[in-house]
Amino acid sequence: MSLDDFVNDLQAEIDSDALAAYGPEAFARWKKPLYMGPMPEADACGRVTGTCGDTIQVFLRVVDGRVAAATFTTDGCGPSAICGSFAAEMSMGRKVEELVDFAGEAILERTGGLPEGDRHCAFLSAAAVRAAVDDYMARQVKKP
């Protein structure tokens, strides 16, 4: 067996295991997270580092009190990217005030659930959204 064949077989096994653990939609976000990347023109940014060491940063652009665009970055694992992707998606179109109580349980429900060891990533992502909301509110108070 060539090295290329070994690597391809190993990747296929990893993909199969991840698909079984996360389900098709979350697996697709693991392979290609949506809404990933910094947003230079953001109206708000929230950054949270979990006890696991992963950092998730959420960026929001707000128009007329609603989240018009959201993105995220993470230096963490695949589940952090999955949850950050869903958190950004779930933020868009909502009034900023609706995100004050944004919860990790909502992300877990949207993903269809995560393995027990990865569930904390949903709560970390939700905390980053709430931190972005706090940042937005603080900026509004400072406006003349």
C-alpha positions in Angstrom: 0.0 0.0 0.0 1.4 3.4 -1.0 1.5 6.3 1.5 -1.2 8.1 -0.5 -3.5 5.1 -0.3 -2.8 4.9 3.5 -3.6 8.6 4.0 -6.8 8.4 1.9 -8.0 5.3 3.8 -7.2 6.9 7.1 -9.1 10.1 6.1 -12.1 8.1 4.9 -12.1 6.3 8.3 -11.9 9.6 10.2 -14.7 11.1 8.0 -16.9 8.0 8.6 -16.4 8.1 12.4 -17.1 11.9 12.4 -20.3 11.5 10.3 -21.5 8.8 12.7 -20.8 10.9 15.8 -22.1 14.3 14.5 -24.7 13.6 11.9 -24.8 14.9 8.3 -25.4 18.6 8.9 -22.8 19.0 11.7 -20.4 16.9 9.8 -20.7 19.2 6.8 -19.9 22.2 9.0 -16.9 20.3 10.4 -15.6 19.8 6.9 -16.5 23.4 5.7 -17.7 25.7 8.5 -20.1 28.4 7.2 -19.7 32.0 8.4 -16.1 31.5 9.4 -13.7 34.5 9.4 -13.2 37.8 11.0 -15.5 40.7 10.1 -13.4 44.0 10.0 -16.5 46.2 9.8 -18.3 44.5 12.7 -20.4 46.6 15.0 -19.6 44.2 17.9 -17.2 41.5 18.8 -17.3 38.9 21.6 -14.4 36.7 22.6 -14.5 33.8 25.0 -11.9 31.3 26.0 -13.1 28.1 27.6 -11.5 25.9 30.2 -10.5 23.6 27.4 -8.3 26.3 25.9 -10.4 26.9 22.8 -11.2 30.5 22.0 -14.2 31.5 20.0 -14.8 35.0 18.7 -18.1 36.2 17.3 -18.5 39.3 15.1 -21.9 41.0 14.5 -23.0 43.6 12.1 -26.3 45.2 13.3 -28.8 47.1 11.1 -31.9 48.7 12.6 -31.5 46.7 15.8 -31.2 43.3 14.0 -28.1 41.2 13.3 -27.6 41.6 9.6 -24.4 39.5 9.4 -22.5 37.3 11.8 -19.2 35.5 11.6 -16.9 33.6 13.9 -13.3 32.5 14.4 -11.9 29.8 16.6 -8.5 28.4 17.4 -10.2 25.3 18.7 -11.2 21.8 17.6 -13.7 20.7 14.9 -16.7 20.8 17.4 -15.8 24.5 18.2 -16.0 25.3 14.5 -19.3 23.4 14.2 -20.8 25.3 17.1 -19.4 28.6 16.1 -20.9 28.2 12.6 -24.3 27.4 14.0 -24.1 30.2 16.5 -23.4 32.7 13.8 -26.2 31.4 11.6 -28.7 31.4 14.5 -27.8 35.0 15.4 -28.6 36.4 11.9 -31.9 38.1 11.5 -32.6 38.3 15.2 -33.0 41.4 17.3 -30.0 42.1 19.4 -32.2 41.9 22.6 -33.2 38.4 21.6 -29.6 37.2 21.9 -29.1 38.4 25.5 -30.1 35.0 26.7 -28.7 33.0 23.8 -28.1 29.5 25.2 -25.8 26.6 24.4 -28.9 24.3 24.5 -30.2 26.0 21.4 -27.0 25.3 19.5 -27.1 21.7 20.7 -30.7 21.3 19.5 -29.8 22.9 16.2 -26.9 20.5 15.7 -29.0 17.5 16.6 -26.8 16.9 19.6 -23.1 16.4 20.1 -21.1 13.7 21.8 -20.8 14.3 25.5 -17.2 15.4 25.4 -17.9 18.1 22.8 -21.1 19.6 24.2 -19.1 22.4 26.0 -18.3 23.9 22.6 -22.0 24.8 22.2 -22.0 26.7 25.5 -18.7 28.4 24.6 -20.1 29.6 21.3 -23.3 30.9 23.0 -21.2 32.7 25.5 -19.2 34.4 22.6 -22.5 35.5 21.1 -23.6 37.0 24.4 -20.2 38.7 24.8 -20.7 40.3 21.3 -24.2 41.5 22.4 -22.6 43.0 25.6 -20.0 44.7 23.4 -22.7 46.1 21.1 -24.8 47.4 24.0 -21.7 49.1 25.5 -20.9 50.7 22.2 -24.5 52.1 22.0 -24.2 53.7 25.4 -21.0 55.5 24.3 -22.5 56.9 21.1 -23.3 60.6 21.3 
